[in-house]
Amino acid sequence: MQIDEEMMRLAIKQAQLADWSTWQNPRVGAVVVKNSRVLATGHTHAFGGVHAERDAISKLSPEQLLNSTLYVTLEPCNHYGKQPPCADLIVASRISRVVIAETDPHALVTGKGIQKLRDHGITVATGVLESEATAVNPHYNFYFRYRRPWVTLKQALSLDGKVASAPATRTTITNRLVYERVHQERAWFHGIVIGSQTAISDDPLLTTTARTDFPPVRIILDRRGRLGQHRELRIFHDWAAPTWVFTANPALSAQLAATNAEVICLAQPTIATVVKACGRRGLQSLYVEGGPTIHRAVFNSGLVNELLTYLSPRLLGQQGLAGFQPARPIMPRAVTIEQLGDNVRIAERVDEDV
């Protein structure tokens, strides 16, 4: 029905009003309609706050809700979490019809919310503008469908394909607009990943300028345990966000005991085992920064979903450190290009159809 698509587009716009503060919860939008008239809208609030359905329904009286239609971008939950079940609220509100864009991939929810509504005589329609609604929560959807975090690899390159003026040298390549964009971009991810060499050479903080109660976890891959000799790094003492260090060296735990780092010792700290461990700890998305060594390892692991390249017109010359080269040719899809002053941002999906 044309009105269903029109109202669902409005619900999707509501979902897009939510930001990174929803954290582990998806961004959801809801619209209550009666007699072809929009009565209320709502969206997911910060993690622990109200869901989109409750946000919209709370703005209306019982008389307004009676026999109305609720449009929601994601299946209403039917379990207790930080909030009570939205499905129960919908039933109690005596809404007669619910139109859902996407079935929730979370195993606690999948199909259960829909069944609860139908069991109470509510007419339910699903799949309306599903692909558009799914695109609002790529990290959440991927994590619960494939049981591992979404991985984005971010690189900054000069026009001649270099990432630094020389090996082990910190070099500013991109402009201020890119700097600000990356700091905001980090907030959309649950973890930021670098290698030990980047930690030692750049001494980065890996924080975000976005206001959030859930800053991304700073993750350092240090297989050999080199960071035990670099306890003075700022990331170990600022307490601005959690810091995890993955290693195969059990001595690193004692060496970093006086810092804010949590050392996670794995027998084989490969890219695959680290990504899996991050997923078990609830991280739905990883933003891989660092240099060409870790970029090459992560990209060649086959676990990268998205490649972000910030391209500068600077030329660093023959002495510059070259960016990573993938092990095989990649045909990207869903490419978007954006100009940021004299720099360019290129975002491309590089995974297979998983």
Solvent accessible surface area in square Angstrom, and as a share of the most:
residue,aa,sasa,rsa
1,M,158,0.71
2,Q,157,0.70
3,I,49,0.25
4,D,7,0.04
5,E,73,0.33
6,E,97,0.44
7,M,15,0.07
8,M,0,0.00
9,R,124,0.45
10,L,52,0.26
11,A,0,0.00
12,I,13,0.07
13,K,129,0.54
14,Q,26,0.12
15,A,0,0.00
16,Q,98,0.44
17,L,112,0.56
18,A,5,0.04
19,D,52,0.27
20,W,51,0.18
21,S,28,0.18
22,T,4,0.02
23,W,77,0.27
24,Q,53,0.24
25,N,34,0.17
26,P,19,0.12
27,R,41,0.15
28,V,12,0.07
29,G,0,0.00
30,A,0,0.00
31,V,0,0.00
32,V,0,0.00
33,V,7,0.04
34,K,54,0.23
35,N,138,0.71
36,S,88,0.56
37,R,160,0.58
38,V,56,0.32
39,L,36,0.18
40,A,9,0.07
41,T,34,0.20
42,G,1,0.01
43,H,45,0.20
44,T,5,0.03
45,H,75,0.33
46,A,51,0.40
47,F,45,0.19
48,G,29,0.28
49,G,26,0.25
50,V,45,0.26
51,H,40,0.18
52,A,0,0.00
53,E,7,0.03
54,R,54,0.20
55,D,16,0.08
56,A,0,0.00
57,I,8,0.04
58,S,83,0.54
59,K,117,0.49
60,L,25,0.12
61,S,41,0.27
62,P,101,0.64
63,E,126,0.57
64,Q,73,0.32
65,L,10,0.05
66,L,60,0.30
67,N,97,0.50
68,S,1,0.00
69,T,22,0.13
70,L,0,0.00
71,Y,4,0.02
72,V,0,0.00
73,T,5,0.03
74,L,7,0.04
75,E,6,0.02
76,P,0,0.00
77,C,14,0.08
78,N,48,0.25
79,H,55,0.25
80,Y,168,0.64
81,G,55,0.53
82,K,135,0.57
83,Q,32,0.14
84,P,53,0.33
85,P,5,0.03
86,C,1,0.00
87,A,0,0.00
88,D,51,0.27
89,L,35,0.18
90,I,0,0.00
91,V,36,0.21
92,A,78,0.61
93,S,14,0.09
94,R,161,0.59
95,I,2,0.01
96,S,45,0.29
97,R,55,0.20
98,V,0,0.00
99,V,0,0.00
100,I,0,0.00
101,A,1,0.01
102,E,3,0.01
103,T,53,0.31
104,D,7,0.03
105,P,21,0.13
106,H,42,0.19
107,A,59,0.46
108,L,97,0.48
109,V,4,0.03
110,T,62,0.36
111,G,31,0.30
112,K,99,0.42
113,G,0,0.00
114,I,15,0.08
115,Q,98,0.44
116,K,51,0.22
117,L,0,0.00
118,R,116,0.42
119,D,97,0.50
120,H,99,0.44
121,G,68,0.66
122,I,13,0.07
123,T,81,0.47
124,V,15,0.09
125,A,29,0.22
126,T,62,0.36
127,G,39,0.38
128,V,25,0.15
129,L,24,0.12
130,E,79,0.35
131,S,84,0.54
132,E,82,0.37
133,A,2,0.01
134,T,28,0.16
135,A,73,0.57
136,V,11,0.06
137,N,14,0.07
138,P,55,0.35
139,H,34,0.15
140,Y,16,0.06
141,N,3,0.01
142,F,11,0.05
143,Y,29,0.11
144,F,29,0.12
145,R,111,0.40
146,Y,88,0.33
147,R,148,0.54
148,R,46,0.17
149,P,0,0.00
150,W,14,0.05
151,V,1,0.00
152,T,0,0.00
153,L,0,0.00
154,K,28,0.12
155,Q,15,0.07
156,A,26,0.20
157,L,27,0.13
158,S,0,0.00
159,L,102,0.51
160,D,52,0.27
161,G,28,0.27
162,K,30,0.13
163,V,27,0.16
164,A,8,0.06
165,S,45,0.29
166,A,35,0.27
167,P,89,0.56
168,A,73,0.56
169,T,56,0.33
170,R,153,0.56
171,T,32,0.19
172,T,105,0.61
173,I,12,0.06
174,T,26,0.15
175,N,38,0.20
176,R,157,0.57
177,L,87,0.43
178,V,3,0.02
179,Y,98,0.37
180,E,79,0.35
181,R,72,0.26
182,V,9,0.05
183,H,24,0.11
184,Q,70,0.31
185,E,15,0.07
186,R,20,0.07
187,A,9,0.07
188,W,93,0.33
189,F,11,0.04
190,H,15,0.07
191,G,0,0.00
192,I,0,0.00
193,V,6,0.04
194,I,1,0.00
195,G,11,0.10
196,S,13,0.08
197,Q,80,0.35
198,T,22,0.13
199,A,1,0.00
200,I,39,0.20
201,S,37,0.24
202,D,37,0.19
203,D,41,0.21
204,P,16,0.10
205,L,55,0.27
206,L,7,0.03
207,T,35,0.20
208,T,20,0.12
209,T,85,0.49
210,A,10,0.08
211,R,227,0.83
212,T,34,0.20
213,D,126,0.65
214,F,53,0.22
215,P,40,0.25
216,P,3,0.02
217,V,13,0.08
218,R,0,0.00
219,I,0,0.00
220,I,0,0.00
221,L,30,0.15
222,D,2,0.01
223,R,148,0.54
224,R,149,0.54
225,G,9,0.08
226,R,72,0.26
227,L,0,0.00
228,G,0,0.00
229,Q,134,0.60
230,H,49,0.22
231,R,112,0.41
232,E,120,0.54
233,L,8,0.04
234,R,110,0.40
235,I,3,0.02
236,F,0,0.00
237,H,95,0.42
238,D,52,0.27
239,W,186,0.65
240,A,51,0.39
241,A,10,0.08
242,P,67,0.42
243,T,2,0.01
244,W,25,0.09
245,V,0,0.00
246,F,1,0.00
247,T,0,0.00
248,A,39,0.30
249,N,43,0.22
250,P,101,0.64
251,A,50,0.39
252,L,0,0.00
253,S,53,0.34
254,A,80,0.62
255,Q,59,0.26
256,L,1,0.01
257,A,78,0.61
258,A,97,0.75
259,T,16,0.09
260,N,18,0.09
261,A,17,0.14
262,E,77,0.34
263,V,29,0.17
264,I,19,0.10
265,C,64,0.38
266,L,32,0.16
267,A,97,0.75
268,Q,127,0.56
269,P,23,0.14
270,T,67,0.39
271,I,25,0.13
272,A,57,0.45
273,T,50,0.29
274,V,5,0.03
275,V,8,0.05
276,K,128,0.54
277,A,3,0.03
278,C,0,0.00
279,G,8,0.08
280,R,162,0.59
281,R,102,0.37
282,G,17,0.16
283,L,8,0.04
284,Q,8,0.04
285,S,1,0.01
286,L,3,0.01
287,Y,0,0.00
288,V,3,0.02
289,E,13,0.06
290,G,26,0.25
291,G,20,0.19
292,P,13,0.08
293,T,102,0.59
294,I,14,0.07
295,H,3,0.01
296,R,101,0.37
297,A,46,0.36
298,V,4,0.02
299,F,19,0.08
300,N,70,0.36
301,S,44,0.28
302,G,55,0.53
303,L,31,0.15
304,V,7,0.04
305,N,0,0.00
306,E,31,0.14
307,L,19,0.10
308,L,2,0.01
309,T,11,0.07
310,Y,0,0.00
311,L,49,0.24
312,S,3,0.02
313,P,63,0.40
314,R,112,0.41
315,L,124,0.62
316,L,26,0.13
317,G,34,0.33
318,Q,176,0.78
319,Q,144,0.64
320,G,11,0.11
321,L,54,0.27
322,A,51,0.40
323,G,8,0.07
324,F,16,0.07
325,Q,133,0.59
326,P,51,0.32
327,A,84,0.65
328,R,137,0.50
329,P,127,0.80
330,I,49,0.25
331,M,175,0.78
332,P,46,0.29
333,R,89,0.32
334,A,74,0.57
335,V,69,0.39
336,T,84,0.49
337,I,121,0.61
338,E,66,0.30
339,Q,137,0.61
340,L,22,0.11
341,G,42,0.40
342,D,93,0.48
343,N,3,0.01
344,V,42,0.24
345,R,32,0.12
346,I,40,0.20
347,A,9,0.07
348,E,25,0.11
349,R,62,0.23
350,V,20,0.12
351,D,16,0.08
352,E,114,0.51
353,D,126,0.65
354,V,81,0.47
